[in-house]
């Protein structure tokens, strides 16, 4: 049941997230019908549990720290990049 509701929300381009234990919807104007709103209210608790469960899984994947870099020194360029730069200087690039 929840999977069908989520599929319907995706098809209608309706975004759903859980913020402080409540559902927050973002949708194009007029895309949430009264019937769909009743369905969301009826399944609110199940949706919250579903999204909390899946948020914790996605956060694990999204929390990979980036390697520290020093942008002051720049990055080394390859020989091919150096040749392209030199050629672009002759063409007025």
C-alpha positions in Angstrom: 0.0 0.0 0.0 2.7 2.5 1.0 4.8 1.6 -2.1 1.8 2.4 -4.4 1.3 5.7 -2.6 4.9 6.6 -2.9 4.9 5.7 -6.6 1.8 7.9 -7.1 3.6 10.8 -5.3 6.6 10.4 -7.6 4.5 10.4 -10.7 2.8 13.6 -9.6 6.2 15.2 -8.8 5.3 15.5 -5.1 8.3 15.6 -2.7 7.9 14.2 0.8 10.3 14.5 3.7 10.1 14.0 7.5 11.0 17.0 9.5 10.9 16.8 13.3 8.5 13.8 13.1 6.1 15.5 10.7 5.5 15.0 6.9 6.5 18.0 4.8 5.2 18.0 1.2 6.5 20.0 -1.7 4.2 19.9 -4.8 3.3 21.8 -7.9 0.2 23.9 -7.4 -3.0 21.9 -7.7 -1.3 18.5 -7.9 -2.7 17.3 -4.5 -6.3 16.4 -4.9 -8.6 16.1 -1.8 -8.7 12.3 -2.3 -4.9 12.1 -2.3 -4.8 14.4 0.8 -7.1 12.0 2.6 -5.0 9.1 1.6 -1.9 10.9 2.9 -3.6 11.6 6.2 -4.8 8.0 6.5 -1.3 6.6 5.9 0.7 9.4 7.7 2.2 7.2 10.4 3.3 4.5 7.9 4.8 7.1 5.6 6.8 8.7 8.5 8.1 5.3 9.5 9.0 4.4 5.9 10.8 7.7 5.3 12.7 7.6 8.6 13.8 4.1 7.8 15.0 5.0 4.3 16.5 8.4 5.4 18.9 6.7 7.8 20.1 4.3 5.0 20.7 7.1 2.6 22.5 9.3 5.1 25.0 6.6 5.6 25.8 6.7 1.9 25.8 10.5 1.7 28.1 11.1 4.7 31.4 10.2 3.0 33.8 12.9 4.0 35.8 14.7 1.3 39.5 14.6 1.2 41.2 17.8 2.3 42.6 19.8 -0.5 44.7 23.0 -0.8 43.3 25.2 -3.5 46.1 27.7 -3.1 48.6 25.4 -4.7 46.2 24.2 -7.4 46.2 20.8 -8.9 49.0 19.4 -11.2 48.1 19.3 -14.8 48.9 16.5 -17.2 51.1 16.8 -20.2 48.1 16.8 -22.5 46.5 19.6 -20.6 49.7 21.6 -20.8 49.9 21.1 -24.6 46.3 22.3 -25.0 47.0 25.4 -22.9 50.1 26.2 -25.0 48.2 25.8 -28.2 45.4 27.9 -27.0 47.9 30.7 -26.2 48.9 30.8 -29.9 45.3 31.0 -31.1 44.5 33.9 -28.8 42.4 31.7 -26.5 
